[in-house]
Amino acid sequence: MVRAVAQTYQPCTVGVAVPGPVEYALAAGNAGHRVVEITSPAGFVMPDPAAAARHGVSFDAAVLANPGYPTSRLLPLPTLLAYLDACTWVVVDERSIELTLGGESMVGLVKEHRNLVVVRSLCEPYAMPGIPISYCVAHPDTIAQIARFYDSSGVPMFAEVLGELALAEREHLERTREFLDSEIPWMQCMLSLVPGIDIFPAEANYVMCAFDHGPDLDLGVASTEELAARLQLAGFLIRKLQGTPGLTNGKYFCVAVRTREDNEKLIAALREIIAGC
């Protein structure tokens, strides 16, 4: 969907929020745009265009996320409005907005802002990885413009059928949102108590962490790579963030917020591997 939007517009300079998925830059670059990185400061709160300009980064359009991945931070409304005022077009990826801590969608802005395109997906909230069910929400004139260049024939019938069924399951999302309101803070707290692990504020169903084997710490592993390998042997997978644009070293990783039972098992495994307790 990001590529479909990018290929609609004339080539320009597109700012891409980092840290973030490399697919954003690929989608814009493959559509003929020049890509620049909009780097988030400490805490990974999205800077507004004025702050980016002060650091020498200028752009005509932008690809943002709400929430960001892997930063797990929501996009503030004033920040998005600043981008809409400064940019020809803005894409906001909201594939995980239903799985956040009180996050609100930006869909309501599309009527007044023809340069806003919100990308949504059924894959994340309904746990259907690998099934391409995504869509754009924008002003009708903007959608008509995108449709002129977009070939939807690649969407399989299987995905269309699943999409209709998923949209009828609103109670699932309500229960999930209620659960995450308490589980995301709990997970952050428990992770922060594990020696050697630094966490970053999370507002979605995943927590970005950094493993720091300081010289004064006697820990069971010496690197994120070793930690991930030991966890895999114990039956747990974490997302290593090596190669993620905007993260310059290999100490970062991402942990999913699952059920309380699963989360407790992961915390116990981390404590056993890192601290031997």
TORLUM-327472 format. One record per residue (C-alpha): residue in one letter; residue number from 1; x, y, z. Coordinates in steps of 0.5 Angstrom, whole numbers, plus 2048, in hexadecimal, padded with zeros to 3 digits. Layout:
N
A|NUM|X|Y|Z;
...
//
This chain:
277
M|1|800|800|800;
V|2|806|805|801;
R|3|809|803|7FB;
A|4|802|804|7F7;
V|5|801|80B|7FA;
A|6|809|80D|7F9;
Q|7|808|80B|7F1;
T|8|802|810|7F1;
Y|9|806|816|7F2;
Q|10|80B|81A|7EE;
P|11|812|818|7F0;
C|12|814|81C|7F6;
T|13|818|81C|7FD;
V|14|815|817|802;
G|15|817|817|809;
V|16|816|810|80C;
A|17|816|810|814;
V|18|81B|80C|817;
P|19|81C|807|81B;
G|20|817|804|816;
P|21|816|7FE|811;
V|22|81B|7FE|80B;
E|23|815|7FD|807;
Y|24|813|804|807;
A|25|819|807|804;
L|26|819|801|7FF;
A|27|811|803|7FD;
A|28|813|80A|7FC;
G|29|81A|809|7F9;
N|30|817|804|7F4;
A|31|811|809|7F2;
G|32|817|80E|7F0;
H|33|817|812|7F6;
R|34|81D|815|7F9;
V|35|81D|812|801;
V|36|820|816|807;
E|37|820|813|80E;
I|38|81C|817|813;
T|39|820|815|819;
S|40|81C|815|820;
P|41|820|817|826;
A|42|821|814|82D;
G|43|81A|810|82F;
F|44|819|810|828;
V|45|813|815|828;
M|46|812|817|820;
P|47|815|81E|81F;
D|48|810|823|81B;
P|49|813|826|814;
A|50|816|82C|818;
A|51|81A|828|81C;
A|52|81C|824|817;
A|53|81E|82A|813;
R|54|822|82C|818;
H|55|826|826|817;
G|56|827|827|810;
V|57|822|822|80E;
S|58|81D|825|809;
F|59|817|821|805;
D|60|811|822|801;
A|61|80D|81C|803;
A|62|80E|817|809;
V|63|80C|810|80B;
L|64|80B|810|812;
A|65|808|80A|817;
N|66|803|80A|81C;
P|67|805|807|820;
G|68|80C|806|81E;
Y|69|810|800|81D;
P|70|814|7FE|821;
T|71|814|804|825;
S|72|80D|802|828;
R|73|80B|80A|828;
L|74|805|80D|826;
L|75|805|813|821;
P|76|802|819|825;
L|77|7FD|81D|821;
P|78|800|824|821;
T|79|806|821|81E;
L|80|802|81E|818;
L|81|7FF|824|817;
A|82|805|828|816;
Y|83|807|822|811;
L|84|801|823|80D;
D|85|802|82B|80D;
A|86|809|82A|80B;
C|87|809|824|806;
T|88|805|823|7FF;
W|89|803|81C|801;
V|90|804|818|808;
V|91|803|810|809;
V|92|801|80E|810;
D|93|802|806|811;
E|94|7FD|804|816;
R|95|7FD|7FD|816;
S|96|7FE|7FC|81D;
I|97|7FA|802|820;
E|98|7F5|7FD|823;
L|99|7FA|7FA|827;
T|100|7FC|800|82B;
L|101|7FC|803|832;
G|102|7F6|808|830;
G|103|7F8|80A|829;
E|104|7F3|80E|825;
S|105|7F3|80D|81D;
M|106|7F4|813|819;
V|107|7EF|810|814;
G|108|7EA|816|816;
L|109|7EF|81B|813;
V|110|7EF|819|80C;
K|111|7E8|81D|80A;
E|112|7EC|823|80B;
H|113|7F3|821|809;
R|114|7F3|81F|802;
N|115|7FB|81E|803;
L|116|7FA|819|808;
V|117|7F9|811|807;
V|118|7F9|80C|80C;
V|119|7FB|805|80B;
R|120|7F7|800|80F;
S|121|7F8|7F8|810;
L|122|7F4|7F2|812;
C|123|7FA|7EE|813;
E|124|7FD|7F1|819;
P|125|7F6|7F2|81E;
Y|126|7F4|7EB|81C;
A|127|7FA|7E7|81C;
M|128|7FA|7E5|815;
P|129|802|7E6|813;
G|130|803|7E5|80B;
I|131|7FC|7E6|809;
P|132|7FC|7ED|805;
I|133|7F6|7F0|807;
S|134|7F8|7F8|807;
Y|135|7F4|7FE|805;
C|136|7F4|805|804;
V|137|7F0|80B|808;
A|138|7F0|811|804;
H|139|7EC|817|801;
P|140|7E7|814|7FC;
D|141|7EB|818|7F7;
T|142|7F2|816|7F9;
I|143|7EF|80F|7F9;
A|144|7ED|810|7F2;
Q|145|7F4|812|7F0;
I|146|7F7|80C|7F3;
A|147|7F3|807|7F0;
R|148|7F5|80A|7E9;
F|149|7FC|807|7EA;
Y|150|7FA|801|7EF;
D|151|7F9|7FA|7EC;
S|152|7F5|7F6|7F1;
S|153|7F5|7F0|7ED;
G|154|7FA|7ED|7F2;
V|155|7F6|7EC|7F8;
P|156|7F4|7E5|7F9;
M|157|7EC|7E3|7FA;
F|158|7EE|7DF|800;
A|159|7F1|7E6|803;
E|160|7EA|7EA|801;
V|161|7E6|7E4|804;
L|162|7EA|7E5|80B;
G|163|7EA|7EC|80B;
E|164|7E2|7EC|80B;
L|165|7E2|7E7|810;
A|166|7E7|7EB|815;
L|167|7E3|7F1|814;
A|168|7DD|7EE|818;
E|169|7E2|7EC|81E;
R|170|7E2|7F3|821;
E|171|7E1|7F0|828;
H|172|7E8|7ED|827;
L|173|7EB|7F3|827;
E|174|7E7|7F6|82D;
R|175|7EA|7F1|831;
T|176|7F1|7F1|82E;
R|177|7F1|7F9|830;
E|178|7EF|7F8|837;
F|179|7F4|7F3|838;
L|180|7FA|7F7|835;
D|181|7F8|7FD|83A;
S|182|7FA|7F9|83F;
E|183|7FF|7F4|83C;
I|184|804|7F9|838;
P|185|806|7FD|83F;
W|186|807|7F6|843;
M|187|80B|7F4|83D;
Q|188|80F|7FA|83D;
C|189|810|7FA|845;
M|190|812|7F3|845;
L|191|817|7F3|83F;
S|192|81A|7F9|843;
L|193|81C|7F5|849;
V|194|820|7F0|845;
P|195|828|7F2|846;
G|196|82B|7F5|83F;
I|197|824|7F6|83C;
D|198|822|7FD|83A;
I|199|81B|7FF|838;
F|200|818|804|834;
P|201|811|807|835;
A|202|80C|802|832;
E|203|805|804|82F;
A|204|804|7FE|82B;
N|205|804|7F7|82C;
Y|206|80C|7F6|82B;
V|207|811|7F9|82F;
M|208|818|7FB|82C;
C|209|81E|7FA|831;
A|210|825|7FA|831;
F|211|82A|7F5|834;
D|212|830|7F9|838;
H|213|835|7F4|83A;
G|214|839|7F9|83F;
P|215|840|7F8|841;
D|216|83D|7F8|849;
L|217|838|7F3|847;
D|218|839|7EB|848;
L|219|834|7E9|843;
G|220|833|7E2|840;
V|221|833|7E4|839;
A|222|838|7EA|835;
S|223|833|7EC|82F;
T|224|82C|7ED|82C;
E|225|82E|7E7|827;
E|226|830|7E3|82D;
L|227|82A|7E4|831;
A|228|826|7E3|82B;
A|229|829|7DC|82A;
R|230|828|7DA|831;
L|231|821|7DC|831;
Q|232|820|7D8|82A;
L|233|822|7D2|82E;
A|234|81E|7D3|833;
G|235|818|7D4|82F;
F|236|817|7DB|82E;
L|237|818|7E0|828;
I|238|81A|7E7|828;
R|239|81B|7EC|822;
K|240|822|7EE|822;
L|241|822|7F5|81F;
Q|242|829|7F5|81B;
G|243|828|7F8|814;
T|244|822|7FD|816;
P|245|823|804|814;
G|246|824|808|819;
L|247|827|803|81E;
T|248|82F|803|81D;
N|249|831|7FD|821;
G|250|82F|7F6|823;
K|251|82D|7F7|82A;
Y|252|825|7F9|829;
F|253|820|7F3|828;
C|254|818|7F3|829;
V|255|814|7EF|82D;
A|256|80C|7EE|82C;
V|257|807|7EF|831;
R|258|803|7E8|831;
T|259|7FF|7E5|837;
R|260|801|7E6|83E;
E|261|803|7DE|83E;
D|262|807|7DF|838;
N|263|80A|7E6|83B;
E|264|80C|7E3|841;
K|265|80F|7DD|83E;
L|266|813|7E1|83A;
I|267|815|7E6|840;
A|268|817|7E0|844;
A|269|81C|7DD|83E;
L|270|81F|7E4|83D;
R|271|821|7E4|845;
E|272|823|7DD|845;
I|273|828|7DE|83F;
I|274|82A|7E5|840;
A|275|82B|7E5|848;
G|276|82A|7DE|84A;
C|277|824|7DE|84E;
//
